[in-house]
Amino acid sequence: METLTIEQQVKQILVNNDLDFRIEKMPLVGLQNIITVGNDGDLINDISHVKSPYFGLYNTKSGNIINTVKEGYTISQNDEIVELVLRGMKGYGNLSVQKAGSLNDGRRVFIQLAIEGVAKVGDDTIKRYVTVIDSNDGSSGLSIGIGDLTMSCQNQFWKFYKRGNAKMRHTASLTQRIQEIPNLIELALNESMQQIETYQKFASVKVSDMDTHKLVELINGVSKASSVKDLSEASTRTINAMENLYEMIRVEMAQKSKTLWGLHSGVTRWTTHEKSAPRRENGRIESSMIGTNYRTNQQSFEYASQLALV
């Protein structure tokens, strides 16, 4: 089979994942109502076009303006992002592009790199990923994190790192960015192995009903251990969410036993399959990667990590 060039691979990934669009920087003009003098000397209402210091970032596929920026902003294109990642992957034969896509009308682009093989946590098989997110709208730089998928229940969990060495600004030159990508991938691969070790620790630590109540209250505001007053004042939506979260935890604990792994998996089952997310293309992935469901999963992970240290 003929080996595809980098350029051919980039095109294939763009087309297969609906990333074959570009971002154009368009000047914005304001319309101002003014009064002018007509040819006959009468005053007439007119409109003046006022030049704006801002430019709109235009998605050529959707026809929408995804953000506004100043003149000095340098556009990032999908083909550049994909090429960066593919070149950065060279030398890591255990990585392959599993999935890619855009979030929120192309404001961000993600690429999911599957790590060869699987890991085991108790009786669960875990598929591990390195995940890359970059923005087309100037809202963030390129960031690399990890992800995992519990095969039995399809629960997904992502973790991105706030420290500077896991991110890369758009102000960096293309050459510099290509050189930095392998280091970021190496960091993510190491973090992924540590994540599995943490999960294995979770699987060995038993939890009490009160541990569960405290996590539910941390995430939802109230739990079954809350006061009658707090429960009576909670909205119907909050109560329904609470009941749904408890059910997801019950299901996961029935499979994984009453451990931190079962507790945390109950939360990721909820965010992956049940908890609300934007109703748009890749909306659930978006929420789990960068939105409210991501923050919920991080709360659960940090809570379980603290209990694992006790």
C-alpha positions as semicolon CSV with decimal commas, in nm:
position;residue;x (nm);y (nm);z (nm)
1;M;0,000;0,000;0,000
2;E;0,132;0,341;-0,099
3;T;0,231;0,561;0,196
4;L;0,053;0,895;0,200
5;T;0,254;1,213;0,221
6;I;0,197;1,452;0,513
7;E;0,001;1,680;0,280
8;Q;-0,223;1,392;0,167
9;Q;-0,279;1,279;0,525
10;V;-0,377;1,633;0,626
11;K;-0,630;1,660;0,344
12;Q;-0,777;1,320;0,428
13;I;-0,821;1,409;0,796
14;L;-0,978;1,746;0,711
15;V;-1,232;1,596;0,469
16;N;-1,318;1,290;0,681
17;N;-1,383;1,500;0,994
18;D;-1,562;1,803;0,844
19;L;-1,262;2,026;0,908
20;D;-1,228;2,131;0,544
21;F;-1,310;2,495;0,607
22;R;-1,100;2,806;0,645
23;I;-1,114;3,112;0,864
24;E;-1,099;3,453;0,695
25;K;-1,024;3,781;0,871
26;M;-1,277;4,032;0,742
27;P;-1,279;4,407;0,821
28;L;-1,582;4,520;1,020
29;V;-1,764;4,840;0,931
30;G;-2,011;5,024;1,152
31;L;-2,321;5,200;1,018
32;Q;-2,391;5,543;1,166
33;N;-2,706;5,748;1,107
34;I;-2,619;6,104;0,999
35;I;-2,790;6,406;0,847
36;T;-2,649;6,544;0,521
37;V;-2,743;6,817;0,273
38;G;-2,896;6,694;-0,052
39;N;-2,840;6,836;-0,399
40;D;-3,140;7,063;-0,359
41;G;-3,012;7,196;-0,029
42;D;-3,258;7,001;0,189
43;L;-3,147;6,808;0,495
44;I;-3,176;6,433;0,447
45;N;-3,116;6,126;0,660
46;D;-2,813;5,929;0,547
47;I;-2,584;5,649;0,665
48;S;-2,209;5,680;0,714
49;H;-1,977;5,381;0,702
50;V;-1,739;5,397;0,999
51;K;-1,421;5,190;0,982
52;S;-1,381;4,965;1,286
53;P;-1,046;4,869;1,443
54;Y;-1,182;4,514;1,470
55;F;-1,197;4,229;1,221
56;G;-1,443;3,939;1,212
57;L;-1,319;3,580;1,195
58;Y;-1,541;3,425;0,928
59;N;-1,603;3,050;0,902
60;T;-1,621;2,981;0,527
61;K;-1,833;2,666;0,575
62;S;-2,099;2,790;0,816
63;G;-2,095;3,154;0,704
64;N;-2,076;3,272;1,066
65;I;-1,847;3,519;1,241
66;I;-1,692;3,316;1,525
67;N;-1,508;3,601;1,698
68;T;-1,373;3,953;1,656
69;V;-1,004;4,040;1,675
70;K;-0,773;4,336;1,614
71;E;-0,567;4,383;1,300
72;G;-0,250;4,228;1,439
73;Y;-0,412;3,889;1,503
74;T;-0,264;3,604;1,296
75;I;-0,517;3,350;1,171
76;S;-0,476;2,982;1,255
77;Q;-0,604;2,741;0,988
78;N;-0,717;2,381;1,036
79;D;-0,465;2,242;0,789
80;E;-0,183;2,409;0,983
81;I;-0,305;2,263;1,312
82;V;-0,340;1,910;1,171
83;E;0,000;1,930;1,001
84;L;0,159;2,046;1,328
85;V;0,023;1,744;1,509
86;L;0,114;1,495;1,235
87;R;0,472;1,623;1,221
88;G;0,490;1,621;1,600
89;M;0,375;1,257;1,607
90;K;0,667;1,142;1,391
91;G;0,881;0,917;1,603
92;Y;0,584;0,795;1,811
93;G;0,487;0,479;1,628
94;N;0,236;0,392;1,900
95;L;0,010;0,688;1,813
96;S;-0,256;0,718;1,542
97;V;-0,525;0,975;1,464
98;Q;-0,849;0,827;1,601
99;K;-1,089;1,117;1,566
100;A;-1,091;1,489;1,493
101;G;-1,355;1,758;1,472
102;S;-1,459;2,113;1,543
103;L;-1,632;2,253;1,849
104;N;-1,891;2,532;1,855
105;D;-1,895;2,624;1,487
106;G;-1,521;2,586;1,439
107;R;-1,414;2,802;1,731
108;R;-1,192;2,518;1,844
109;V;-1,050;2,211;1,674
110;F;-0,961;1,884;1,848
111;I;-0,754;1,586;1,738
112;Q;-0,764;1,263;1,934
113;L;-0,456;1,041;1,909
114;A;-0,509;0,679;2,011
115;I;-0,228;0,519;2,210
116;E;-0,156;0,166;2,091
117;G;-0,282;-0,107;2,325
118;V;-0,509;-0,090;2,628
119;A;-0,473;-0,064;3,005
120;K;-0,651;-0,256;3,281
121;V;-0,818;-0,112;3,592
122;G;-0,979;-0,393;3,791
123;D;-1,197;-0,575;3,540
124;D;-1,221;-0,269;3,315
125;T;-1,034;-0,221;2,989
126;I;-0,925;0,139;2,930
127;K;-0,838;0,288;2,594
128;R;-0,594;0,579;2,631
129;Y;-0,561;0,891;2,415
130;V;-0,348;1,199;2,372
131;T;-0,583;1,488;2,288
132;V;-0,488;1,813;2,117
133;I;-0,709;2,123;2,122
134;D;-0,640;2,447;1,937
135;S;-0,853;2,752;1,869
136;N;-0,953;2,918;1,544
137;D;-1,102;3,217;1,726
138;G;-0,800;3,335;1,923
139;S;-0,951;3,237;2,258
140;S;-0,672;2,998;2,354
141;G;-0,341;2,852;2,243
142;L;-0,272;2,495;2,147
143;S;-0,306;2,260;2,444
144;I;-0,228;1,891;2,481
145;G;-0,384;1,667;2,742
146;I;-0,491;1,309;2,794
147;G;-0,814;1,120;2,760
148;D;-0,947;0,775;2,827
149;L;-1,243;0,561;2,735
150;T;-1,372;0,282;2,961
151;M;-1,463;0,022;2,700
152;S;-1,740;-0,154;2,894
153;C;-1,955;0,157;2,943
154;Q;-1,804;0,405;2,695
155;N;-1,743;0,656;2,976
156;Q;-1,507;0,931;2,866
157;F;-1,270;1,145;3,069
158;W;-1,029;1,417;2,959
159;K;-0,768;1,610;3,152
160;F;-0,575;1,912;3,029
161;Y;-0,294;2,077;3,219
162;K;-0,279;2,443;3,323
163;R;0,095;2,457;3,365
164;G;0,279;2,640;3,092
165;N;0,474;2,347;2,950
166;A;0,151;2,178;2,838
167;K;0,033;2,474;2,630
168;M;0,165;2,669;2,336
169;R;0,076;3,023;2,234
170;H;-0,023;3,127;1,883
171;T;0,244;3,395;1,896
172;A;0,515;3,130;1,862
173;S;0,657;3,078;1,514
174;L;0,548;2,775;1,312
175;T;0,898;2,628;1,332
176;Q;0,908;2,666;1,709
177;R;0,565;2,509;1,746
178;I;0,664;2,204;1,540
179;Q;0,970;2,159;1,761
180;E;0,766;2,184;2,081
181;I;0,489;1,940;1,982
182;P;0,696;1,620;2,042
183;N;0,785;1,741;2,394
184;L;0,418;1,803;2,469
185;I;0,321;1,460;2,336
186;E;0,591;1,299;2,551
187;L;0,452;1,483;2,854
188;A;0,099;1,361;2,776
189;L;0,212;1,001;2,732
190;N;0,377;1,009;3,075
191;E;0,071;1,169;3,231
192;S;-0,149;0,903;3,075
193;M;0,044;0,623;3,245
194;Q;0,025;0,806;3,578
195;Q;-0,350;0,845;3,528
196;I;-0,393;0,468;3,494
197;E;-0,189;0,416;3,811
198;T;-0,421;0,660;3,989
199;Y;-0,727;0,470;3,863
200;Q;-0,576;0,146;3,991
201;K;-0,538;0,310;4,331
202;F;-0,902;0,422;4,313
203;A;-1,006;0,062;4,249
204;S;-0,844;-0,050;4,575
205;V;-1,003;0,212;4,804
206;K;-1,348;0,143;4,951
207;V;-1,595;0,429;4,999
208;S;-1,880;0,487;5,242
209;D;-2,230;0,614;5,172
210;M;-2,126;0,946;5,325
211;D;-1,836;0,972;5,078
212;T;-2,091;0,938;4,799
213;H;-2,326;1,195;4,953
214;K;-2,044;1,448;4,989
215;L;-1,942;1,413;4,623
216;V;-2,300;1,444;4,502
217;E;-2,344;1,759;4,711
218;L;-2,014;1,900;4,585
219;I;-2,126;1,852;4,225
220;N;-2,499;1,916;4,251
221;G;-2,542;2,145;4,552
222;V;-2,761;1,900;4,746
223;S;-2,755;1,528;4,822
224;K;-2,974;1,276;4,999
225;A;-2,786;1,367;5,317
226;S;-2,880;1,736;5,287
227;S;-3,121;1,893;5,533
228;V;-3,495;1,881;5,472
229;K;-3,485;2,259;5,433
230;D;-3,214;2,252;5,165
231;L;-3,390;1,976;4,974
232;S;-3,725;2,153;4,988
233;E;-3,567;2,474;4,854
234;A;-3,386;2,300;4,569
235;S;-3,538;2,327;4,222
236;T;-3,706;2,032;4,052
237;R;-3,422;2,030;3,800
238;T;-3,163;2,003;4,078
239;I;-3,351;1,720;4,248
240;N;-3,388;1,531;3,919
241;A;-3,017;1,575;3,846
242;M;-2,934;1,448;4,194
243;E;-3,146;1,136;4,150
244;N;-2,998;1,072;3,807
245;L;-2,641;1,106;3,939
246;Y;-2,711;0,865;4,225
247;E;-2,850;0,613;3,976
248;M;-2,538;0,639;3,756
249;I;-2,318;0,585;4,062
250;R;-2,530;0,286;4,167
251;V;-2,494;0,127;3,821
252;E;-2,117;0,174;3,815
253;M;-2,066;0,052;4,171
254;A;-2,266;-0,261;4,089
255;Q;-2,006;-0,336;3,820
256;K;-1,691;-0,202;3,986
257;S;-1,779;-0,247;4,355
258;K;-1,814;0,025;4,617
259;T;-1,478;0,188;4,552
260;L;-1,342;0,526;4,444
261;W;-1,320;0,382;4,092
262;G;-1,689;0,295;4,100
263;L;-1,774;0,637;4,247
264;H;-1,572;0,837;3,993
265;S;-1,699;0,616;3,708
266;G;-2,055;0,697;3,816
267;V;-1,983;1,065;3,761
268;T;-1,817;1,010;3,422
269;R;-2,110;0,789;3,319
270;W;-2,345;1,076;3,410
271;T;-2,148;1,339;3,217
272;T;-2,088;1,111;2,919
273;H;-2,445;0,988;2,874
274;E;-2,696;1,185;3,080
275;K;-2,593;1,531;3,201
276;S;-2,701;1,821;2,980
277;A;-2,467;1,943;2,705
278;P;-2,494;2,187;2,411
279;R;-2,734;2,061;2,144
280;R;-2,504;2,109;1,847
281;E;-2,256;1,902;1,652
282;N;-1,999;1,753;1,890
283;G;-2,177;1,937;2,174
284;R;-2,135;1,656;2,425
285;I;-1,768;1,615;2,338
286;E;-1,727;1,991;2,367
287;S;-1,878;1,997;2,716
288;S;-1,667;1,702;2,830
289;M;-1,347;1,855;2,689
290;I;-1,380;2,225;2,773
291;G;-1,724;2,294;2,924
292;T;-1,933;2,231;3,234
293;N;-1,909;1,853;3,211
294;Y;-1,530;1,881;3,200
295;R;-1,538;2,081;3,523
296;T;-1,773;1,827;3,683
297;N;-1,537;1,542;3,595
298;Q;-1,240;1,733;3,737
299;Q;-1,431;1,789;4,063
300;S;-1,493;1,416;4,086
301;F;-1,133;1,326;4,004
302;E;-0,988;1,572;4,259
303;Y;-1,234;1,453;4,526
304;A;-1,142;1,087;4,465
305;S;-0,770;1,173;4,457
306;Q;-0,795;1,335;4,800
307;L;-0,975;1,033;4,946
308;A;-0,714;0,803;4,792
309;L;-0,447;0,983;4,997
310;V;-0,621;0,925;5,331
